[in-house]
Amino acid sequence: MPGLRAGHRHRSVDAATLPGGKGVNVARALKALGQPVIATGFAGGSAGSRIVEALTEESVLNDFVRIDDESRTNTAVLDPTSGQSTEINERGPVVSEAEYQQFLEKLRYLGRGAKLCVLAGSLPLGVPVDAYATMIADMKRMGVETIVDTEGEPLMHAAKAVPDAVTPNLVEAEGLVGYEFTEDEDAANAVGEIVQMGPLEAVVTMAEGCVAKLLNDGEPLLVKATVPTQDVRSAIGSGDAFLAGYVASRYAGGEALECIRQAVACGAESTRHFGAGILDPAGVHELAAVVSVRALSVSAAV
């Protein structure tokens, strides 16, 4: 919608409706990257049915818990003249205790055949704030790696449960460590602080790439990865594409720096498309070759 202004009537020039949410976006991107994936979560009402049907049409395997309340519909308005996006997110459904317990059972069932589990997105109303911590503990008992992408209190609880990695953006990382980043080294300091909270690895994403504290052959490694500036069509869901690239490379046995390089390339490539979690593997390969990864001094980390 070009020239979006509050209080005015507009006509859109393009529109698309697709199943979304962080976990779904990551699953879509993993499918595009050729990796096996199953999307799960809560789906309710007619909107929930459309989510399941649309994912099935996209050939994304899924196994959702059906709930009584209606799944929410979120709206993102992109202004192609400025590159800015405006998001309007509905309140979302309320999940009952029985539905939540049913989901935990389903996750344990799906975890039997999994190597890695991505826990992503905000928690629905009615779900305990420490739900991700519970899921991490369940997956760890089954030998399944966990990567978390959420914010606020759920992220704080998840971090303390010692997941394999957390991937907050700048704002989410600021909330986790409790201070605003004003200096270049603040993000580097933050990933060190986040790892001290529990996660084995921490990746803070930003528009130009990421800062990460990783384990490379068991040794800590602090790096910053960047990609040349892109012509951005839409940045919506770029963080989810980043996460999918990181997960895909990790699942395939990639080394730490390879995983980060792939993640940054996926995040950047996704901005060429309208729609979250949409990737062109050929474009990812092209961008991965120009991603710059440099080690940061240990003095910049806590």
BALUMKOL-815930 format. One record per residue: residue number from 1; residue in one letter; x, y, z of N, C-alpha, C in turn. Coordinates in nm, 3 decimals. Layout:
REM residues N
pos;code;n.east;n.north;n.up;ca.east;ca.north;ca.up;c.east;c.north;c.up
NUM;A;X;Y;Z;X;Y;Z;X;Y;Z
...
END
This chain:
REM residues 302
pos;code;n.east;n.north;n.up;ca.east;ca.north;ca.up;c.east;c.north;c.up
1;M;0.084;-0.117;0.000;0.000;0.000;0.000;0.089;0.124;0.000
2;P;0.108;0.189;-0.116;0.198;0.305;-0.124;0.144;0.426;-0.048
3;G;0.235;0.499;0.016;0.198;0.625;0.080;0.104;0.610;0.197
4;L;0.123;0.506;0.278;0.033;0.483;0.392;0.036;0.601;0.490
5;R;-0.082;0.653;0.521;-0.094;0.761;0.619;-0.213;0.733;0.710
6;A;-0.192;0.750;0.839;-0.301;0.729;0.935;-0.414;0.826;0.908
7;G;-0.538;0.777;0.921;-0.654;0.863;0.906;-0.698;0.885;0.763
8;H;-0.637;0.815;0.667;-0.673;0.832;0.527;-0.719;0.699;0.466
9;R;-0.800;0.708;0.361;-0.844;0.590;0.289;-0.739;0.554;0.184
10;H;-0.712;0.425;0.173;-0.610;0.378;0.079;-0.664;0.262;-0.005
11;R;-0.599;0.239;-0.117;-0.627;0.121;-0.198;-0.495;0.042;-0.212
12;S;-0.503;-0.084;-0.184;-0.383;-0.166;-0.194;-0.353;-0.199;-0.340
13;V;-0.226;-0.220;-0.369;-0.185;-0.257;-0.505;-0.151;-0.406;-0.515
14;D;-0.141;-0.471;-0.401;-0.109;-0.614;-0.398;-0.150;-0.668;-0.262
15;A;-0.185;-0.794;-0.256;-0.224;-0.854;-0.129;-0.202;-1.004;-0.134
16;A;-0.174;-1.062;-0.020;-0.156;-1.207;-0.010;-0.202;-1.253;0.128
17;T;-0.263;-1.368;0.133;-0.305;-1.429;0.260;-0.234;-1.563;0.273
18;L;-0.166;-1.582;0.384;-0.094;-1.708;0.403;-0.082;-1.739;0.552
19;P;-0.071;-1.868;0.585;-0.051;-1.904;0.725;0.079;-1.846;0.777
20;G;0.076;-1.795;0.901;0.194;-1.729;0.954;0.218;-1.762;1.100
21;G;0.295;-1.676;1.165;0.346;-1.704;1.299;0.488;-1.752;1.285
22;K;0.571;-1.723;1.383;0.714;-1.754;1.372;0.740;-1.900;1.337
23;G;0.677;-1.991;1.409;0.703;-2.133;1.384;0.664;-2.175;1.245
24;V;0.550;-2.127;1.198;0.503;-2.160;1.063;0.597;-2.101;0.959
25;N;0.639;-1.976;0.980;0.732;-1.912;0.885;0.864;-1.989;0.877
26;V;0.914;-2.032;0.991;1.038;-2.110;0.994;1.018;-2.242;0.919
27;A;0.904;-2.307;0.942;0.876;-2.434;0.875;0.871;-2.416;0.724
28;R;0.806;-2.308;0.678;0.796;-2.281;0.535;0.936;-2.262;0.475
29;A;1.020;-2.186;0.544;1.155;-2.161;0.494;1.238;-2.289;0.495
30;L;1.225;-2.372;0.598;1.298;-2.498;0.602;1.256;-2.589;0.487
31;K;1.127;-2.589;0.457;1.078;-2.667;0.343;1.144;-2.618;0.214
32;A;1.153;-2.485;0.197;1.216;-2.429;0.077;1.363;-2.468;0.069
33;L;1.427;-2.485;0.185;1.568;-2.522;0.189;1.589;-2.673;0.176
34;G;1.481;-2.746;0.161;1.490;-2.889;0.138;1.511;-2.974;0.261
35;Q;1.476;-2.919;0.379;1.494;-2.994;0.503;1.360;-3.050;0.552
36;P;1.360;-3.168;0.612;1.236;-3.226;0.664;1.188;-3.150;0.788
37;V;1.061;-3.117;0.791;1.010;-3.037;0.902;0.862;-3.066;0.924
38;I;0.819;-3.059;1.048;0.677;-3.068;1.084;0.642;-2.946;1.166
39;A;0.538;-2.874;1.127;0.490;-2.758;1.202;0.382;-2.802;1.298
40;T;0.390;-2.752;1.420;0.287;-2.783;1.518;0.256;-2.659;1.599
41;G;0.146;-2.664;1.672;0.103;-2.549;1.751;-0.046;-2.564;1.780
42;F;-0.114;-2.451;1.797;-0.257;-2.451;1.823;-0.331;-2.395;1.702
43;A;-0.441;-2.456;1.665;-0.524;-2.407;1.554;-0.670;-2.418;1.595
44;G;-0.744;-2.306;1.581;-0.882;-2.306;1.624;-0.976;-2.238;1.528
45;G;-1.099;-2.289;1.519;-1.203;-2.226;1.439;-1.175;-2.233;1.290
46;S;-1.250;-2.149;1.215;-1.234;-2.148;1.069;-1.096;-2.099;1.028
47;A;-1.041;-2.002;1.103;-0.906;-1.954;1.071;-0.804;-2.066;1.090
48;G;-0.821;-2.145;1.195;-0.731;-2.257;1.217;-0.740;-2.360;1.106
49;S;-0.861;-2.383;1.058;-0.878;-2.477;0.947;-0.809;-2.426;0.821
50;R;-0.816;-2.295;0.796;-0.751;-2.238;0.679;-0.598;-2.249;0.690
51;I;-0.546;-2.233;0.812;-0.401;-2.249;0.834;-0.356;-2.389;0.796
52;V;-0.428;-2.489;0.846;-0.393;-2.628;0.818;-0.405;-2.658;0.670
53;E;-0.514;-2.613;0.608;-0.536;-2.639;0.466;-0.428;-2.573;0.380
54;A;-0.394;-2.448;0.412;-0.295;-2.376;0.332;-0.156;-2.439;0.346
55;L;-0.119;-2.479;0.467;0.011;-2.543;0.485;0.016;-2.676;0.410
56;T;-0.094;-2.749;0.412;-0.099;-2.876;0.340;-0.083;-2.852;0.191
57;E;-0.145;-2.745;0.139;-0.131;-2.709;-0.003;0.013;-2.672;-0.036
58;E;0.084;-2.615;0.061;0.225;-2.580;0.041;0.317;-2.700;0.061
59;S;0.259;-2.816;0.093;0.334;-2.940;0.119;0.422;-2.928;0.243
60;V;0.379;-2.844;0.339;0.448;-2.836;0.468;0.376;-2.929;0.565
61;L;0.442;-3.036;0.607;0.380;-3.128;0.700;0.344;-3.056;0.829
62;N;0.227;-3.089;0.885;0.183;-3.022;1.007;0.096;-3.114;1.091
63;D;0.097;-3.087;1.219;0.017;-3.167;1.313;-0.018;-3.076;1.430
64;F;-0.131;-3.006;1.419;-0.170;-2.906;1.517;-0.270;-2.962;1.619
65;V;-0.271;-2.902;1.735;-0.375;-2.929;1.835;-0.492;-2.837;1.806
66;R;-0.608;-2.893;1.784;-0.727;-2.812;1.759;-0.782;-2.761;1.892
67;I;-0.812;-2.631;1.897;-0.864;-2.567;2.017;-1.001;-2.506;1.989
68;D;-1.074;-2.475;2.097;-1.210;-2.422;2.082;-1.210;-2.278;2.034
69;D;-1.115;-2.197;2.080;-1.113;-2.056;2.044;-1.056;-2.037;1.902
70;E;-1.085;-1.921;1.843;-1.047;-1.893;1.704;-0.902;-1.846;1.694
71;S;-0.828;-1.904;1.599;-0.693;-1.856;1.572;-0.699;-1.712;1.523
72;R;-0.599;-1.634;1.556;-0.601;-1.492;1.522;-0.557;-1.467;1.379
73;T;-0.599;-1.354;1.327;-0.556;-1.307;1.195;-0.479;-1.178;1.215
74;N;-0.355;-1.175;1.173;-0.272;-1.055;1.183;-0.258;-0.991;1.045
75;T;-0.246;-0.859;1.045;-0.237;-0.785;0.920;-0.107;-0.705;0.916
76;A;-0.035;-0.719;0.807;0.087;-0.641;0.786;0.068;-0.556;0.661
77;V;0.091;-0.426;0.675;0.077;-0.333;0.563;0.215;-0.281;0.526
78;L;0.256;-0.310;0.404;0.388;-0.270;0.355;0.374;-0.150;0.261
79;D;0.453;-0.047;0.286;0.457;0.070;0.198;0.582;0.057;0.110
80;P;0.565;0.020;-0.018;0.683;-0.002;-0.104;0.761;0.125;-0.133
81;T;0.700;0.241;-0.113;0.772;0.365;-0.140;0.873;0.399;-0.032
82;S;0.846;0.354;0.091;0.936;0.383;0.202;1.004;0.260;0.257
83;G;0.949;0.142;0.224;1.003;0.017;0.279;0.955;-0.013;0.420
84;Q;0.873;0.075;0.476;0.824;0.056;0.613;0.704;-0.037;0.614
85;S;0.691;-0.112;0.723;0.576;-0.199;0.739;0.505;-0.166;0.869
86;T;0.374;-0.180;0.868;0.290;-0.156;0.986;0.216;-0.285;1.016
87;E;0.229;-0.334;1.137;0.167;-0.461;1.172;0.054;-0.440;1.273
88;I;-0.057;-0.509;1.250;-0.173;-0.504;1.339;-0.201;-0.647;1.382
89;N;-0.169;-0.678;1.506;-0.183;-0.814;1.557;-0.303;-0.826;1.650
90;E;-0.387;-0.922;1.622;-0.504;-0.944;1.707;-0.463;-1.004;1.841
91;R;-0.557;-1.002;1.934;-0.531;-1.049;2.070;-0.499;-1.198;2.072
92;G;-0.564;-1.273;1.991;-0.536;-1.416;1.983;-0.626;-1.500;2.071
93;P;-0.625;-1.631;2.050;-0.714;-1.722;2.123;-0.668;-1.749;2.266
94;V;-0.762;-1.796;2.345;-0.731;-1.842;2.481;-0.721;-1.994;2.477
95;V;-0.613;-2.047;2.530;-0.588;-2.191;2.531;-0.620;-2.245;2.671
96;S;-0.700;-2.349;2.677;-0.735;-2.408;2.806;-0.622;-2.495;2.858
97;E;-0.627;-2.528;2.986;-0.526;-2.615;3.046;-0.524;-2.751;2.978
98;A;-0.642;-2.804;2.947;-0.649;-2.934;2.881;-0.586;-2.928;2.742
99;E;-0.610;-2.819;2.670;-0.552;-2.804;2.535;-0.401;-2.791;2.543
100;Y;-0.353;-2.717;2.644;-0.209;-2.702;2.663;-0.144;-2.837;2.694
101;Q;-0.205;-2.915;2.781;-0.151;-3.047;2.814;-0.153;-3.139;2.693
102;Q;-0.256;-3.126;2.610;-0.263;-3.206;2.488;-0.149;-3.170;2.394
103;F;-0.116;-3.041;2.389;-0.004;-2.998;2.305;0.128;-3.055;2.356
104;L;0.150;-3.051;2.488;0.274;-3.105;2.543;0.287;-3.253;2.507
105;E;0.176;-3.326;2.513;0.180;-3.468;2.476;0.215;-3.484;2.328
106;K;0.159;-3.400;2.245;0.188;-3.407;2.102;0.334;-3.375;2.073
107;L;0.387;-3.275;2.143;0.526;-3.237;2.122;0.619;-3.351;2.162
108;R;0.588;-3.417;2.272;0.670;-3.531;2.313;0.662;-3.643;2.209
109;Y;0.544;-3.663;2.153;0.527;-3.767;2.051;0.609;-3.732;1.927
110;L;0.598;-3.608;1.880;0.673;-3.567;1.761;0.824;-3.565;1.788
111;G;0.860;-3.537;1.914;1.001;-3.532;1.949;1.072;-3.666;1.938
112;R;0.996;-3.774;1.938;1.058;-3.907;1.928;1.134;-3.925;1.797
113;G;1.087;-3.858;1.693;1.152;-3.872;1.564;1.231;-3.750;1.523
114;A;1.259;-3.660;1.618;1.323;-3.533;1.584;1.467;-3.528;1.632
115;K;1.545;-3.448;1.562;1.682;-3.418;1.604;1.687;-3.280;1.668
116;L;1.600;-3.191;1.621;1.605;-3.052;1.663;1.464;-2.994;1.669
117;C;1.438;-2.914;1.770;1.306;-2.853;1.790;1.320;-2.702;1.802
118;V;1.249;-2.629;1.717;1.245;-2.483;1.724;1.121;-2.442;1.801
119;L;1.141;-2.364;1.906;1.030;-2.311;1.987;1.025;-2.162;1.961
120;A;0.920;-2.117;1.891;0.922;-1.979;1.841;0.787;-1.912;1.854
121;G;0.792;-1.783;1.883;0.671;-1.701;1.886;0.625;-1.667;2.026
122;S;0.527;-1.578;2.033;0.468;-1.544;2.162;0.380;-1.658;2.210
123;L;0.356;-1.663;2.341;0.272;-1.768;2.397;0.126;-1.724;2.397
124;P;0.034;-1.813;2.359;-0.107;-1.778;2.360;-0.158;-1.753;2.502
125;L;-0.266;-1.679;2.514;-0.329;-1.657;2.643;-0.370;-1.790;2.703
126;G;-0.347;-1.806;2.831;-0.382;-1.930;2.900;-0.266;-2.027;2.912
127;V;-0.159;-2.005;2.834;-0.041;-2.091;2.841;0.056;-2.034;2.944
128;P;0.110;-2.114;3.036;0.200;-2.063;3.140;0.321;-1.991;3.082
129;V;0.367;-1.888;3.153;0.479;-1.808;3.104;0.608;-1.889;3.095
130;D;0.616;-1.999;3.170;0.735;-2.084;3.164;0.715;-2.206;3.074
131;A;0.619;-2.197;2.982;0.588;-2.312;2.896;0.708;-2.357;2.814
132;Y;0.782;-2.262;2.758;0.897;-2.300;2.677;1.003;-2.371;2.762
133;A;1.018;-2.329;2.886;1.113;-2.397;2.975;1.071;-2.542;2.995
134;T;0.941;-2.565;3.011;0.889;-2.701;3.025;0.918;-2.783;2.901
135;M;0.897;-2.723;2.784;0.920;-2.794;2.658;1.068;-2.825;2.638
136;I;1.154;-2.731;2.676;1.298;-2.753;2.666;1.339;-2.874;2.750
137;A;1.288;-2.878;2.873;1.321;-2.990;2.962;1.275;-3.122;2.902
138;D;1.154;-3.124;2.845;1.102;-3.246;2.782;1.191;-3.290;2.666
139;M;1.228;-3.195;2.581;1.310;-3.228;2.464;1.450;-3.274;2.505
140;K;1.507;-3.210;2.607;1.641;-3.249;2.652;1.641;-3.393;2.703
141;R;1.534;-3.433;2.772;1.526;-3.571;2.821;1.523;-3.670;2.704
142;M;1.477;-3.624;2.588;1.467;-3.711;2.470;1.588;-3.698;2.379
143;G;1.685;-3.612;2.418;1.804;-3.594;2.336;1.783;-3.506;2.214
144;V;1.680;-3.419;2.218;1.648;-3.332;2.106;1.703;-3.193;2.134
145;E;1.777;-3.136;2.039;1.828;-3.000;2.053;1.713;-2.900;2.048
146;T;1.729;-2.789;2.121;1.624;-2.687;2.123;1.682;-2.550;2.090
147;I;1.611;-2.478;2.004;1.647;-2.341;1.969;1.524;-2.254;1.991
148;V;1.540;-2.144;2.065;1.426;-2.064;2.109;1.431;-1.924;2.049
149;D;1.317;-1.880;1.997;1.303;-1.744;1.946;1.172;-1.685;1.998
150;T;1.182;-1.614;2.109;1.065;-1.552;2.170;1.114;-1.427;2.241
151;E;1.032;-1.370;2.329;1.070;-1.246;2.396;1.011;-1.239;2.537
152;G;1.053;-1.137;2.611;0.995;-1.109;2.742;1.017;-1.220;2.843
153;E;0.918;-1.237;2.932;0.929;-1.339;3.037;0.945;-1.481;2.983
154;P;0.872;-1.519;2.877;0.894;-1.655;2.823;1.039;-1.679;2.782
155;L;1.105;-1.576;2.727;1.246;-1.590;2.689;1.334;-1.603;2.813
156;M;1.304;-1.525;2.916;1.382;-1.533;3.040;1.375;-1.673;3.100
157;H;1.253;-1.727;3.108;1.238;-1.863;3.162;1.306;-1.966;3.072
158;A;1.292;-1.948;2.942;1.353;-2.042;2.847;1.505;-2.042;2.859
159;A;1.563;-1.923;2.871;1.709;-1.912;2.881;1.762;-1.989;3.001
160;K;1.692;-1.981;3.112;1.735;-2.048;3.235;1.724;-2.200;3.224
161;A;1.643;-2.248;3.127;1.625;-2.393;3.110;1.735;-2.456;3.026
162;V;1.836;-2.376;2.988;1.956;-2.422;2.915;1.921;-2.484;2.779
163;P;1.862;-2.406;2.689;1.844;-2.455;2.551;1.978;-2.455;2.479
164;D;1.981;-2.515;2.363;2.105;-2.517;2.286;2.137;-2.379;2.229
165;A;2.033;-2.301;2.197;2.057;-2.166;2.145;1.932;-2.081;2.160
166;V;1.952;-1.950;2.174;1.843;-1.853;2.167;1.879;-1.751;2.060
167;T;1.777;-1.697;1.989;1.805;-1.608;1.877;1.718;-1.481;1.884
168;P;1.732;-1.400;1.987;1.652;-1.277;1.995;1.700;-1.171;1.896
169;N;1.610;-1.079;1.860;1.655;-0.962;1.785;1.708;-0.858;1.884
170;L;1.748;-0.743;1.835;1.808;-0.642;1.922;1.717;-0.601;2.036
171;V;1.591;-0.571;2.004;1.496;-0.525;2.107;1.472;-0.635;2.209
172;E;1.454;-0.759;2.163;1.431;-0.871;2.254;1.553;-0.896;2.342
173;A;1.672;-0.880;2.286;1.795;-0.898;2.364;1.809;-0.790;2.469
174;E;1.774;-0.666;2.434;1.778;-0.556;2.531;1.686;-0.586;2.649
175;G;1.568;-0.639;2.620;1.476;-0.675;2.727;1.528;-0.786;2.815
176;L;1.602;-0.879;2.755;1.654;-0.992;2.830;1.767;-0.951;2.924
177;V;1.858;-0.865;2.876;1.972;-0.826;2.960;1.941;-0.703;3.046
178;G;1.834;-0.630;3.011;1.790;-0.521;3.097;1.851;-0.385;3.070
179;Y;1.910;-0.364;2.952;1.960;-0.231;2.919;1.956;-0.209;2.769
180;E;1.953;-0.082;2.729;1.947;-0.046;2.588;2.086;-0.044;2.528
181;F;2.097;-0.092;2.404;2.225;-0.094;2.335;2.250;0.043;2.272
182;T;2.355;0.110;2.316;2.389;0.242;2.261;2.527;0.244;2.197
183;E;2.611;0.147;2.229;2.746;0.138;2.174;2.758;0.014;2.086
184;D;2.854;0.017;1.995;2.873;-0.094;1.903;2.900;-0.226;1.976
185;E;2.970;-0.217;2.088;3.006;-0.341;2.159;2.896;-0.392;2.250
186;D;2.785;-0.320;2.263;2.679;-0.362;2.356;2.620;-0.498;2.317
187;A;2.597;-0.520;2.189;2.542;-0.648;2.146;2.640;-0.762;2.175
188;A;2.770;-0.736;2.158;2.872;-0.837;2.188;2.873;-0.868;2.337
189;N;2.861;-0.765;2.419;2.853;-0.787;2.563;2.728;-0.868;2.598
190;A;2.618;-0.834;2.529;2.489;-0.897;2.561;2.490;-1.047;2.533
191;V;2.549;-1.091;2.420;2.547;-1.234;2.392;2.626;-1.310;2.497
192;G;2.731;-1.248;2.549;2.804;-1.311;2.658;2.720;-1.322;2.783
193;E;2.646;-1.216;2.816;2.558;-1.218;2.933;2.446;-1.320;2.917
194;I;2.392;-1.328;2.796;2.282;-1.422;2.772;2.329;-1.566;2.789
195;V;2.449;-1.597;2.738;2.502;-1.732;2.754;2.521;-1.765;2.902
196;Q;2.560;-1.666;2.981;2.575;-1.689;3.126;2.442;-1.723;3.192
197;M;2.331;-1.683;3.131;2.199;-1.715;3.187;2.163;-1.861;3.169
198;G;2.226;-1.929;3.071;2.194;-2.070;3.052;2.213;-2.125;2.913
199;P;2.172;-2.054;2.806;2.183;-2.111;2.671;2.328;-2.145;2.636
200;L;2.346;-2.250;2.559;2.481;-2.286;2.517;2.533;-2.189;2.412
201;E;2.443;-2.134;2.330;2.480;-2.036;2.229;2.376;-1.925;2.226
202;A;2.417;-1.805;2.188;2.325;-1.692;2.176;2.356;-1.616;2.048
203;V;2.250;-1.584;1.975;2.263;-1.510;1.850;2.168;-1.391;1.856
204;V;2.220;-1.271;1.844;2.137;-1.150;1.842;2.132;-1.101;1.698
205;T;2.011;-1.099;1.641;1.994;-1.061;1.501;1.971;-0.911;1.489
206;M;2.012;-0.857;1.375;1.995;-0.715;1.344;1.982;-0.702;1.193
207;A;1.949;-0.582;1.146;1.920;-0.562;1.004;2.035;-0.606;0.914
208;E;2.159;-0.579;0.957;2.275;-0.608;0.871;2.333;-0.747;0.893
209;G;2.280;-0.824;0.989;2.334;-0.957;1.015;2.310;-1.001;1.157
210;C;2.418;-1.030;1.230;2.401;-1.076;1.369;2.534;-1.067;1.443
211;V;2.523;-1.073;1.576;2.636;-1.095;1.665;2.606;-1.223;1.740
212;A;2.703;-1.311;1.751;2.676;-1.442;1.810;2.790;-1.490;1.897
213;K;2.754;-1.559;2.004;2.852;-1.633;2.083;2.821;-1.780;2.064
214;L;2.914;-1.851;2.002;2.892;-1.988;1.958;2.991;-2.083;2.024
215;L;2.965;-2.211;2.005;3.060;-2.314;2.044;3.118;-2.373;1.917
216;N;3.249;-2.358;1.901;3.317;-2.410;1.783;3.413;-2.519;1.829
217;D;3.375;-2.645;1.803;3.452;-2.759;1.855;3.465;-2.750;2.007
218;G;3.357;-2.706;2.072;3.354;-2.699;2.217;3.414;-2.573;2.276
219;E;3.475;-2.489;2.193;3.538;-2.367;2.241;3.450;-2.246;2.209
220;P;3.437;-2.149;2.303;3.353;-2.031;2.277;3.412;-1.944;2.168
221;L;3.325;-1.891;2.084;3.367;-1.807;1.973;3.269;-1.691;1.959
222;L;3.322;-1.569;1.960;3.239;-1.449;1.949;3.260;-1.389;1.810
223;V;3.151;-1.375;1.734;3.163;-1.328;1.596;3.055;-1.227;1.562
224;K;3.083;-1.149;1.458;2.981;-1.063;1.398;2.975;-1.099;1.251
225;A;2.854;-1.123;1.199;2.835;-1.158;1.060;2.748;-1.053;0.992
226;T;2.790;-1.007;0.876;2.717;-0.904;0.803;2.708;-0.941;0.655
227;V;2.611;-0.880;0.588;2.592;-0.902;0.446;2.579;-0.765;0.380
228;P;2.625;-0.749;0.256;2.609;-0.620;0.189;2.463;-0.575;0.184
229;T;2.442;-0.445;0.186;2.307;-0.389;0.185;2.228;-0.439;0.064
230;Q;2.103;-0.481;0.090;2.017;-0.536;-0.014;1.908;-0.436;-0.052
231;D;1.856;-0.453;-0.174;1.734;-0.382;-0.212;1.617;-0.457;-0.149
232;V;1.558;-0.398;-0.046;1.459;-0.468;0.034;1.318;-0.446;-0.022
233;R;1.251;-0.557;-0.053;1.109;-0.549;-0.090;1.023;-0.554;0.035
234;S;1.055;-0.646;0.128;0.983;-0.657;0.254;1.071;-0.728;0.355
235;A;1.087;-0.666;0.473;1.167;-0.728;0.580;1.082;-0.813;0.673
236;I;0.952;-0.822;0.648;0.864;-0.900;0.734;0.903;-1.047;0.729
237;G;0.929;-1.106;0.844;0.965;-1.247;0.850;1.111;-1.276;0.821
238;S;1.194;-1.172;0.805;1.335;-1.198;0.774;1.406;-1.268;0.890
239;G;1.366;-1.236;1.013;1.424;-1.304;1.129;1.389;-1.452;1.132
240;D;1.269;-1.485;1.084;1.227;-1.625;1.079;1.307;-1.700;0.972
241;A;1.332;-1.633;0.859;1.414;-1.694;0.755;1.557;-1.714;0.804
242;F;1.609;-1.615;0.878;1.742;-1.627;0.940;1.747;-1.752;1.027
243;L;1.647;-1.768;1.112;1.643;-1.883;1.202;1.637;-2.014;1.124
244;A;1.559;-2.015;1.016;1.549;-2.136;0.935;1.684;-2.172;0.874
245;G;1.758;-2.071;0.827;1.889;-2.097;0.771;1.985;-2.154;0.874
246;Y;1.979;-2.099;0.994;2.064;-2.146;1.103;2.030;-2.292;1.137
247;V;1.901;-2.319;1.147;1.855;-2.454;1.181;1.889;-2.554;1.072
248;A;1.866;-2.515;0.946;1.893;-2.606;0.834;2.040;-2.647;0.831
249;S;2.129;-2.549;0.849;2.272;-2.579;0.846;2.312;-2.663;0.967
250;R;2.255;-2.630;1.081;2.287;-2.705;1.203;2.238;-2.850;1.191
251;Y;2.117;-2.866;1.136;2.061;-3.001;1.117;2.148;-3.084;1.024
252;A;2.205;-3.017;0.924;2.288;-3.087;0.825;2.430;-3.112;0.875
253;G;2.459;-3.070;0.999;2.590;-3.094;1.056;2.692;-2.987;1.026
254;G;2.646;-2.868;0.986;2.737;-2.760;0.955;2.813;-2.711;1.077
255;E;2.935;-2.663;1.057;3.012;-2.604;1.165;2.951;-2.470;1.205
256;A;2.990;-2.420;1.321;2.929;-2.301;1.379;2.928;-2.182;1.282
257;L;3.042;-2.153;1.221;3.050;-2.038;1.132;2.970;-2.060;1.004
258;E;2.963;-2.183;0.959;2.883;-2.215;0.842;2.735;-2.192;0.871
259;C;2.691;-2.229;0.991;2.552;-2.208;1.030;2.517;-2.060;1.031
260;I;2.606;-1.978;1.085;2.582;-1.834;1.090;2.581;-1.773;0.951
261;R;2.672;-1.815;0.868;2.679;-1.764;0.730;2.548;-1.796;0.655
262;Q;2.501;-1.919;0.670;2.377;-1.960;0.605;2.258;-1.881;0.660
263;A;2.258;-1.858;0.790;2.147;-1.786;0.852;2.137;-1.643;0.799
264;V;2.250;-1.573;0.796;2.251;-1.435;0.748;2.209;-1.429;0.602
265;A;2.256;-1.524;0.522;2.219;-1.527;0.380;2.069;-1.548;0.363
266;C;2.011;-1.636;0.443;1.866;-1.661;0.434;1.786;-1.539;0.477
267;G;1.828;-1.475;0.586;1.758;-1.356;0.632;1.760;-1.247;0.526
268;A;1.875;-1.228;0.463;1.886;-1.124;0.360;1.808;-1.161;0.235
269;E;1.814;-1.286;0.193;1.745;-1.327;0.071;1.594;-1.314;0.086
270;S;1.544;-1.339;0.206;1.398;-1.332;0.226;1.343;-1.192;0.207
271;T;1.428;-1.089;0.224;1.379;-0.951;0.209;1.352;-0.917;0.062
272;R;1.390;-1.004;-0.029;1.363;-0.981;-0.171;1.220;-1.020;-0.208
273;H;1.150;-1.084;-0.113;1.018;-1.140;-0.144;0.909;-1.077;-0.057
274;F;0.789;-1.079;-0.107;0.672;-1.035;-0.031;0.609;-1.158;0.032
275;G;0.610;-1.166;0.165;0.557;-1.283;0.234;0.663;-1.343;0.324
276;A;0.623;-1.383;0.444;0.718;-1.430;0.544;0.760;-1.575;0.520
277;G;0.889;-1.601;0.537;0.939;-1.737;0.526;0.956;-1.785;0.383
278;I;0.955;-1.693;0.287;0.970;-1.730;0.146;1.116;-1.711;0.105
279;L;1.174;-1.816;0.049;1.317;-1.815;0.014;1.339;-1.874;-0.125
280;D;1.440;-1.824;-0.191;1.491;-1.884;-0.315;1.627;-1.944;-0.283
281;P;1.641;-2.077;-0.280;1.768;-2.139;-0.245;1.885;-2.090;-0.329
282;A;1.861;-2.061;-0.457;1.970;-2.012;-0.542;2.017;-1.876;-0.494
283;G;1.923;-1.791;-0.452;1.960;-1.661;-0.399;2.035;-1.672;-0.268
284;V;1.996;-1.770;-0.185;2.066;-1.794;-0.059;2.211;-1.832;-0.086
285;H;2.232;-1.921;-0.181;2.368;-1.965;-0.216;2.452;-1.847;-0.264
286;E;2.391;-1.760;-0.344;2.460;-1.642;-0.395;2.502;-1.549;-0.282
287;L;2.412;-1.525;-0.187;2.442;-1.433;-0.078;2.539;-1.492;0.024
288;A;2.531;-1.624;0.044;2.621;-1.687;0.142;2.767;-1.662;0.106
289;A;2.794;-1.648;-0.023;2.932;-1.627;-0.069;2.984;-1.489;-0.034
290;V;2.894;-1.393;-0.004;2.938;-1.257;0.025;2.913;-1.217;0.171
291;V;2.869;-1.312;0.254;2.853;-1.284;0.396;2.991;-1.274;0.460
292;S;3.013;-1.167;0.535;3.140;-1.147;0.605;3.125;-1.189;0.750
293;V;3.212;-1.276;0.796;3.212;-1.321;0.936;3.347;-1.288;0.997
294;R;3.348;-1.209;1.103;3.476;-1.174;1.167;3.467;-1.199;1.317
295;A;3.578;-1.243;1.371;3.585;-1.267;1.514;3.594;-1.134;1.588
296;L;3.526;-1.125;1.701;3.534;-1.007;1.787;3.631;-1.035;1.901
297;S;3.689;-0.930;1.954;3.785;-0.948;2.062;3.713;-0.999;2.187
298;V;3.783;-1.081;2.262;3.727;-1.136;2.384;3.697;-1.024;2.483
299;S;3.769;-0.914;2.478;3.748;-0.802;2.569;3.612;-0.738;2.554
300;A;3.547;-0.762;2.435;3.415;-0.704;2.411;3.305;-0.789;2.470
301;A;3.339;-0.907;2.518;3.239;-0.997;2.572;3.249;-1.009;2.722
302;V;3.136;-1.040;2.785;3.135;-1.058;2.929;3.174;-1.202;2.958
END
